[in-house]
């Protein structure tokens, strides 16, 4: 099955709703980027699940969950 490694980094956008909830302001955001190891990149590779008009259709990353 054809696959591709999608990235060398992963970025998380963290949202702080406190300004909105406490002061009626807009939420604030911060961005954190991590370099992925080869093993992590390989684990996150996406696979072709079909073909449309000669072009491959790849899986897409849907959700990420925090785990301890």
N, C-alpha and C positions, 0 to 999 in steps of 0.2 A: 504494500500500500504506500502510495506517495505521501510524503510529509514535508513540512518545512519548519525550521526553527524560527520563531517569530521575532525574537529580540535578544539583546545582550543585557538589557536593563529592565527593571520594572519600576514604575512610578506610582506612588499612592498620593491621592489628594485627600487631606484630612480637613474636615469642616468643623468649625466651632460655631454653634448656634447661640451661644450665650449673649452676644451683642444683640441679636434679634429678639431673644426671649426677654432679656432684662431691660433693654433700652429702645427697642423698636428700630435698631440699626440693621444693616445688612450683615449676614454671617461673614466670618473671616475664614480664610483657607490657608493651608500651608502644604507645600509639596515636598515629598521625600522620595529620592531615587536610590535604588539599590542596584549594584552590579550583580548579575546572575552568574553562578559558576556554570561550567559546561554541563554538569550533571543536572542542574536546575533547568537550564535551557532545553536539554534533551527531554526532561520530564514534561515540560510545557509545550513541546512541539505539537503542531496541529496537523491533522490528517485530512486527505481528500475524501469526501463522502459522496461525491457525485460529479457529473460533468454537465454543463449547460452551454450550448452553442460552442462546443469545443474548448471551453474554459473550465478549469477545475474549480470545484466548490469546496472550500476548506471549512473545517470546524471553526467555531469562534469561542473565545473565552467569555463565559457568561457571568460568573460570580466568583468572588474570592471571600473566604471566611477566615476570621481570626481563630486560631486554636492554640491551646496551651499544651 
